């Protein structure tokens, strides 16, 4: 398990799960979900549609989003590219 943290967010990644932080809704579209911490005492869940039914595209979009939120995050380090 690899952890990435900033002052306002934390992320745990299991390299055995290439679809971490992704889930599919009933319509078949992929969504991303993660948590941010706007204050030391509160947490907010972020859930956002990736607008695609293609898993490869969803993984790429997820990696781009997580790299913006967690500057140390790199999909290449996780061996998913």
C-alpha positions in Angstrom: 0.0 0.0 0.0 1.4 3.4 -1.0 0.2 6.6 0.7 0.2 10.1 -0.7 -0.6 13.1 1.5 -0.9 16.9 1.3 -2.1 19.3 3.9 -5.7 18.9 2.6 -5.8 15.4 1.2 -4.6 11.8 1.7 -4.6 8.9 -0.6 -3.9 5.2 -0.2 -3.2 3.1 -3.3 -3.1 -0.7 -3.4 -0.9 -1.6 -6.4 -2.6 -4.9 -6.7 -5.9 -3.1 -7.7 -5.5 -1.3 -11.0 -9.0 0.2 -10.6 -8.4 1.8 -7.3 -10.6 4.9 -6.7 -12.9 3.9 -9.6 -16.4 2.6 -9.6 -19.1 2.1 -12.1 -22.7 3.3 -11.7 -25.8 1.5 -13.0 -25.6 3.3 -16.3 -22.1 1.9 -16.9 -20.2 5.1 -16.6 -17.0 5.2 -14.6 -16.7 7.5 -11.6 -13.7 8.6 -9.4 -13.9 8.9 -5.6 -11.5 10.1 -3.0 -11.4 12.2 0.2 -10.1 15.7 0.9 -9.7 17.4 4.3 -10.6 21.1 4.1 -9.9 21.4 7.9 -8.1 19.2 10.4 -11.5 18.1 11.7 -13.6 17.5 8.6 -13.5 15.3 5.6 -15.3 15.6 2.3 -15.9 12.8 -0.2 -15.3 13.8 -3.8 -17.2 11.7 -6.3 -17.1 12.8 -10.0 -18.3 11.2 -13.2 -15.5 10.5 -15.7 -18.1 10.5 -18.5 -16.9 7.3 -20.1 -17.7 3.7 -20.2 -14.2 2.8 -21.3 -12.1 1.5 -18.5 -8.8 2.5 -20.1 -10.0 6.1 -20.5 -11.3 6.1 -16.9 -7.9 5.0 -15.6 -6.2 7.7 -17.6 -8.5 10.4 -16.4 -8.3 9.2 -12.8 -4.5 9.3 -13.0 -4.6 12.9 -14.3 -7.0 14.0 -11.6 -5.1 12.3 -8.8 -1.8 13.8 -10.0 -3.3 17.3 -9.7 -4.7 16.7 -6.2 -1.7 14.7 -5.0 1.5 16.1 -6.5 3.6 13.1 -5.5 1.2 10.6 -7.2 2.4 8.9 -10.3 0.6 6.1 -12.1 3.9 5.0 -13.6 5.3 4.3 -10.1 2.3 2.1 -9.4 3.1 0.0 -12.5 -0.3 0.7 -14.2 0.9 2.2 -17.4 
